[in-house]
Amino acid sequence: MAKQEKSLHMTILMTPDMANFSGNVHGGAILKLLDQVAFACAARYCKSYVVTLSLDQVTFNQPIKVGELVSFRAHVNYVGNSSLEVGVKVFAENLETQNNRHTNSCYFTMVAMGKDGKPIKAPKIEINTEFEQKLFEAALMRKEARIELYKKNKELTAEIPDYNSDIMTDE
């Protein structure tokens, strides 16, 4: 059996077109790159097309400056039936000072898709190290928390009228 490709590393130079008004890299530019990295990691792991289902716990710990090299480290942490969690850590490196710092983290839930556009079974994950076991258990905990949060949110918002109802119109 072929070795599972669970990790992916990608490094990109932050350019002026990615800047916001304060001169730092725009959070939206980072989110787009995060999604691309999670897609590449999950698609390579599944050997199929994947789609993004959700993005959780994205944190912007420190600003990223234009001109820095940004490295994305992605890893498949958990695989369910058709979905999988990809964790991504982001590191920015100042080329002049060689200072390398952790700037962002997040977790993507991706879904493996067949050629017919329907979810397909994702390859079962092999846990080979204690570190991978911890990643798997933490991902399972996040999945259970997401399900519980979804249920509670649905209960709390069940009585709220739809956006298109009379209460939300100018009439």
C-alpha positions as CSV (number, residue, x, y, z in Angstrom):
1,M,0.0,0.0,0.0
2,A,1.3,3.5,-0.9
3,K,2.3,5.8,1.9
4,Q,-0.5,8.3,2.9
5,E,0.4,11.9,2.1
6,K,-1.1,13.6,5.2
7,S,1.1,16.7,5.2
8,L,1.7,19.6,2.8
9,H,4.0,22.6,3.1
10,M,3.8,25.6,0.9
11,T,5.7,28.9,1.1
12,I,4.7,32.1,-0.6
13,L,6.1,35.6,-0.8
14,M,3.7,38.3,0.4
15,T,3.4,40.9,-2.3
16,P,2.1,44.5,-2.3
17,D,-1.2,43.4,-4.0
18,M,-2.0,41.5,-0.8
19,A,-1.8,44.6,1.4
20,N,-4.6,46.3,3.4
21,F,-4.7,50.0,4.2
22,S,-2.3,49.6,7.1
23,G,0.4,48.0,4.9
24,N,0.0,44.5,6.4
25,V,-1.2,41.5,4.4
26,H,-5.0,41.6,4.2
27,G,-6.7,38.8,6.3
28,G,-8.8,37.9,3.3
29,A,-5.7,37.2,1.2
30,I,-4.5,34.9,4.0
31,L,-7.9,33.2,4.1
32,K,-7.8,32.5,0.4
33,L,-4.4,31.0,0.7
34,L,-5.4,28.9,3.7
35,D,-8.3,27.5,1.7
36,Q,-6.0,26.7,-1.2
37,V,-3.5,24.9,1.1
38,A,-6.2,22.9,2.8
39,F,-7.7,21.9,-0.6
40,A,-4.3,20.8,-1.9
41,C,-3.5,18.8,1.3
42,A,-7.0,17.1,1.4
43,A,-7.1,16.5,-2.4
44,R,-3.7,14.9,-2.4
45,Y,-4.6,12.7,0.6
46,C,-8.0,11.6,-0.9
47,K,-6.7,11.4,-4.5
48,S,-9.9,13.1,-5.5
49,Y,-11.6,16.5,-5.8
50,V,-12.6,18.0,-2.4
51,V,-14.7,20.9,-1.3
52,T,-14.6,23.1,1.8
53,L,-17.4,22.4,4.3
54,S,-16.3,24.7,7.1
55,L,-13.5,26.7,8.6
56,D,-13.1,26.7,12.4
57,Q,-11.0,28.6,14.9
58,V,-9.1,30.8,12.6
59,T,-7.0,33.1,14.6
60,F,-4.8,36.0,13.5
61,N,-2.2,36.2,16.2
62,Q,0.2,38.6,14.6
63,P,0.2,40.8,11.4
64,I,2.0,39.6,8.4
65,K,4.1,42.2,6.5
66,V,4.4,42.6,2.8
67,G,7.8,41.2,1.8
68,E,7.7,38.4,4.3
69,L,7.9,34.7,3.3
70,V,4.8,32.9,4.6
71,S,4.9,29.1,5.1
72,F,1.7,27.1,5.4
73,R,1.9,23.7,7.1
74,A,-1.1,21.6,6.6
75,H,-1.9,18.2,8.0
76,V,-4.8,15.8,7.8
77,N,-5.8,15.3,11.4
78,Y,-9.0,13.2,11.2
79,V,-11.0,11.3,8.6
80,G,-14.6,10.4,8.9
81,N,-16.7,8.8,6.2
82,S,-16.4,11.5,3.4
83,S,-15.1,14.4,5.5
84,L,-11.7,15.1,6.9
85,E,-10.2,17.8,9.0
86,V,-7.1,19.6,7.8
87,G,-5.2,21.7,10.4
88,V,-3.1,24.6,9.0
89,K,-0.4,26.6,10.8
90,V,1.0,29.7,9.3
91,F,4.5,31.0,9.9
92,A,5.9,34.4,8.6
93,E,9.6,34.9,8.1
94,N,11.3,38.3,7.9
95,L,14.0,37.8,5.3
96,E,16.2,40.5,6.7
97,T,16.2,39.5,10.3
98,Q,15.5,35.8,9.8
99,N,12.8,36.1,12.5
100,N,10.3,33.3,12.0
101,R,7.0,33.5,14.0
102,H,3.7,31.6,14.2
103,T,1.0,34.0,13.0
104,N,-2.1,32.0,12.3
105,S,-3.8,28.7,12.8
106,C,-7.1,27.1,11.7
107,Y,-9.0,23.9,11.0
108,F,-10.8,23.1,7.7
109,T,-13.4,20.4,7.2
110,M,-13.2,19.2,3.7
111,V,-15.4,16.7,1.9
112,A,-14.1,14.2,-0.7
113,M,-16.2,14.4,-3.9
114,G,-16.7,12.0,-6.8
115,K,-16.9,12.8,-10.5
116,D,-20.7,12.9,-10.2
117,G,-20.5,15.8,-7.6
118,K,-21.6,13.6,-4.7
119,P,-19.5,12.9,-1.5
120,I,-17.4,9.7,-1.7
121,K,-15.7,7.7,1.0
122,A,-12.4,9.2,2.1
123,P,-9.4,6.9,2.6
124,K,-9.2,5.7,6.2
125,I,-6.4,7.5,8.2
126,E,-3.5,5.5,9.5
127,I,-2.3,6.7,12.9
128,N,1.5,6.1,13.0
129,T,2.8,8.2,15.9
130,E,1.7,9.5,19.3
131,F,1.6,13.0,17.8
132,E,-0.8,11.9,15.1
133,Q,-3.0,10.2,17.7
134,K,-3.2,13.5,19.7
135,L,-4.1,15.4,16.5
136,F,-6.8,12.8,15.8
137,E,-8.3,13.0,19.3
138,A,-8.2,16.8,19.3
139,A,-9.9,16.8,15.8
140,L,-12.6,14.4,17.1
141,M,-13.2,16.6,20.1
142,R,-13.6,19.6,17.7
143,K,-16.0,17.7,15.5
144,E,-18.2,16.7,18.5
145,A,-18.1,20.3,19.7
146,R,-19.2,21.6,16.2
147,I,-22.1,19.1,16.1
148,E,-23.2,20.2,19.6
149,L,-22.9,23.9,18.8
150,Y,-24.9,23.4,15.6
151,K,-27.7,21.6,17.5
152,K,-27.8,24.3,20.2
153,N,-27.8,27.1,17.7
154,K,-30.6,25.5,15.8
155,E,-32.6,25.2,19.0
156,L,-32.0,28.8,19.9
157,T,-32.8,30.2,16.5
158,A,-35.8,27.9,15.7
159,E,-38.3,30.7,16.5
160,I,-36.5,33.5,14.6
161,P,-38.3,34.3,11.4
162,D,-36.6,33.9,8.1
163,Y,-34.8,36.8,6.6
164,N,-37.4,37.1,3.9
165,S,-40.4,37.1,6.3
166,D,-42.6,40.2,6.8
167,I,-40.8,41.2,9.9
168,M,-37.6,41.9,7.9
169,T,-39.1,44.0,5.1
170,D,-39.8,47.7,4.9
171,E,-43.6,47.0,4.3
